[in-house]
Amino acid sequence: GTPSKCVVNGHRPSTASEAATCESSQGPMQRRTSTVSVGAFDRNRKWTRQLVRDPRFDVFIGIVIILNSITIGLDLSSGDPGDHVDAWRLFLLILEHCFLTIYCIELGIRFRAFGLACLKDNWVKFDLVLVVVGVITDWLLELLALNTDGISFLMVLRVARLCRLMRTIRLFAKFKDLWLLVRGLVSCAKTMMHTVLLATLVIYVFACGGFEMIRNHSLLKGEHVDE
């Protein structure tokens, strides 16, 4: 028959009865080990889900995005990426790498908590695209820049830096009140357009009437009016 996979003290049992006894004794132990591992996995996933659903988690990420937006503006105003790197720009570069690391950890936590099901959320898809773009522009392109000094490559870096500004859009996902305000403005856009059209029409009508009244005034014709 098939040899037993059970091992005791580095030796396989020689008889069928010893093999049966060995497998019966080790079976519950293996089940307990698998049960413990599965239980630890479930507890870890439950903890990550609680962390993601905690409002303080979104507040923390929102603060990170705000700080990152400020550093992006400071970096863009500090000069071209091909200029000499001073202490200030080096500090901004270190902060940028720290922010990108936080974004990668955040995305990893979401995938750990919900798996691929989190991709059903469009904001998570947007975060994934931003993280991938950030890794390419901030890490891969920076490594390539060490061995590349062409003007065309510097232009690519300038465009890549502008892609960082897309991260500020994530604020709409992190701050629900801000997103509700944007949704409210979008939902009433049609009404606002009709309001603007009505106001423009009213102003146009009064402008035409006023122009017609002023055009025939005696002062415009050079006539003197007796006081």
C-alpha positions in Angstrom: 0.0 0.0 0.0 1.0 3.7 0.1 3.7 4.3 2.7 2.7 6.3 5.7 3.8 10.0 5.8 3.8 9.9 9.6 7.3 10.3 11.2 8.2 9.6 14.8 11.7 10.5 16.1 12.9 10.7 12.5 11.7 7.2 11.5 8.7 6.0 9.7 6.6 3.2 11.4 7.4 -0.2 10.1 4.0 -1.9 10.6 0.5 -0.9 9.7 -0.7 -0.8 13.3 2.2 1.6 14.2 1.4 3.8 11.2 -2.3 3.9 12.2 -1.4 4.8 15.8 1.0 7.5 14.6 -1.5 9.1 12.2 -4.3 9.0 14.7 -2.1 10.8 17.3 -0.8 13.4 14.9 -4.1 14.1 13.2 -5.7 16.2 16.0 -2.4 18.1 16.4 -2.3 19.1 12.8 -6.0 20.1 12.9 -5.3 22.2 16.0 -2.3 23.8 14.3 -4.4 24.7 11.2 -7.2 25.9 13.4 -4.9 28.2 15.3 -3.4 29.6 12.1 -6.8 30.2 10.6 -8.0 31.8 13.8 -5.0 34.1 13.9 -5.6 35.1 10.3 -9.2 35.9 10.9 -8.4 37.9 14.0 -5.8 39.9 12.0 -8.2 40.5 9.2 -10.9 41.6 11.7 -8.5 44.0 13.3 -7.5 45.6 10.0 -11.2 45.9 9.1 -11.9 47.7 12.3 -8.9 50.0 11.7 -10.0 50.9 8.2 -13.6 51.6 9.4 -12.4 53.8 12.2 -13.1 57.5 11.4 -9.7 58.4 13.0 -8.0 56.4 10.2 -9.6 58.5 7.5 -8.7 61.7 9.5 -5.1 60.6 9.7 -4.9 59.9 6.0 -6.6 63.2 5.3 -4.0 65.1 7.3 -1.3 63.3 5.5 -2.8 64.3 2.1 -3.1 67.9 3.2 0.6 67.9 4.3 1.6 66.2 1.1 -0.3 68.8 -0.9 1.6 71.6 0.8 5.0 69.9 0.2 4.0 69.4 -3.5 3.4 73.1 -3.8 6.7 73.9 -2.1 8.5 71.5 -4.3 7.0 72.8 -7.5 8.0 76.4 -6.5 11.6 75.4 -5.6 12.7 75.0 -9.2 13.2 72.4 -11.9 14.0 68.8 -11.0 17.3 69.0 -12.8 18.6 71.9 -10.6 21.1 71.5 -7.8 19.6 69.7 -4.8 20.1 71.8 -1.7 19.2 70.9 1.9 15.6 72.3 1.5 14.8 70.2 -1.6 16.4 67.2 0.0 14.1 67.6 3.0 11.1 67.9 0.7 12.2 64.8 -1.2 12.5 62.8 2.0 9.0 63.9 3.0 7.7 62.9 -0.4 9.1 59.4 0.0 7.6 59.2 3.5 4.2 60.2 2.2 4.4 57.6 -0.6 5.3 54.9 1.9 2.3 55.8 4.0 0.0 55.5 1.0 1.5 52.1 0.1 0.9 50.9 3.7 -2.7 52.3 3.6 -3.4 50.5 0.4 -1.9 47.3 1.8 -4.1 47.5 4.9 -7.2 47.9 2.7 -6.3 44.8 0.6 -5.5 42.9 3.8 -8.8 43.8 5.3 -11.1 43.2 2.4 -9.0 41.5 -0.3 -9.7 42.2 -3.9 -13.3 43.1 -2.9 -12.0 46.5 -2.0 -11.5 47.3 -5.7 -15.3 47.6 -6.0 -14.9 51.0 -4.5 -13.9 53.5 -7.1 -11.9 55.6 -4.6 -9.7 52.6 -3.9 -9.1 52.1 -7.6 -8.2 55.8 -7.8 -5.8 55.3 -4.8 -4.2 52.3 -6.5 -3.6 54.3 -9.7 -2.1 57.1 -7.7 0.2 54.8 -5.7 1.4 53.0 -8.9 2.1 56.4 -10.5 3.8 57.6 -7.4 6.0 54.5 -7.2 7.0 54.9 -10.9 7.6 58.7 -10.8 9.2 59.0 -7.3 11.2 55.8 -7.1 11.7 54.2 -10.5 12.2 57.4 -12.4 14.5 58.8 -9.7 16.6 55.7 -9.9 16.8 56.0 -13.7 17.7 59.7 -13.3 20.9 58.7 -11.6 22.2 57.4 -15.0 20.3 59.7 -17.3 21.0 63.4 -18.0 19.0 64.0 -21.1 16.7 67.0 -21.5 13.8 64.8 -22.6 14.1 62.8 -19.4 13.9 66.0 -17.3 10.7 66.9 -19.2 9.3 63.6 -18.2 10.2 64.3 -14.6 8.4 67.7 -14.7 5.3 66.1 -16.0 5.5 63.3 -13.4 5.7 66.0 -10.7 2.4 67.5 -11.9 0.8 64.0 -11.5 1.3 64.3 -7.8 -1.3 67.1 -7.7 -3.9 64.4 -8.4 -3.4 63.2 -4.8 -5.2 66.3 -3.5 -8.4 64.9 -5.1 -8.3 62.1 -2.4 -9.4 64.7 0.1 -12.9 64.3 -1.3 -12.9 60.7 -0.3 -11.4 61.2 3.2 -13.6 64.1 4.3 -17.3 63.1 3.8 -18.6 66.6 4.4 -16.4 68.0 1.6 -17.6 65.2 -0.7 -21.2 65.9 0.2 -20.7 69.6 -0.7 -19.2 68.6 -4.1 -22.1 66.2 -4.8 -24.6 68.9 -3.8 -23.0 71.4 -6.2 -23.0 68.8 -9.0 -26.6 67.8 -8.3 -27.8 71.4 -8.5 -25.7 72.3 -11.5 -28.7 72.3 -13.8 -30.6 74.6 -11.5 -27.6 76.9 -11.2 -27.3 77.1 -15.0 -31.0 78.0 -15.3 -30.5 80.7 -12.6 -27.5 82.1 -14.4 -29.5 82.1 -17.7 -32.4 83.9 -16.1 -30.1 86.5 -14.5 -28.3 87.1 -17.8 -31.7 87.5 -19.6 -32.9 90.0 -17.0 -29.7 92.0 -17.1 -29.8 92.0 -21.0 -33.4 93.3 -21.1 -32.7 96.1 -18.6 -29.4 96.9 -20.4 -31.3 97.3 -23.7 -34.0 99.4 -22.1 -31.4 101.6 -20.4 -29.4 102.0 -23.6 -32.5 103.0 -25.5 -33.4 105.6 -22.9 -29.9 107.0 -22.6 -29.2 107.1 -26.4 -31.8 109.7 -27.1 -31.0 111.9 -24.2 -30.4 115.5 -25.1 -27.0 115.7 -23.3 -25.7 113.0 -25.7 -26.7 115.1 -28.7 -24.9 118.2 -27.4 -28.1 120.2 -26.6 -28.1 122.6 -23.7 -30.8 122.0 -21.2 -32.2 125.1 -19.5 -31.9 125.0 -15.7 
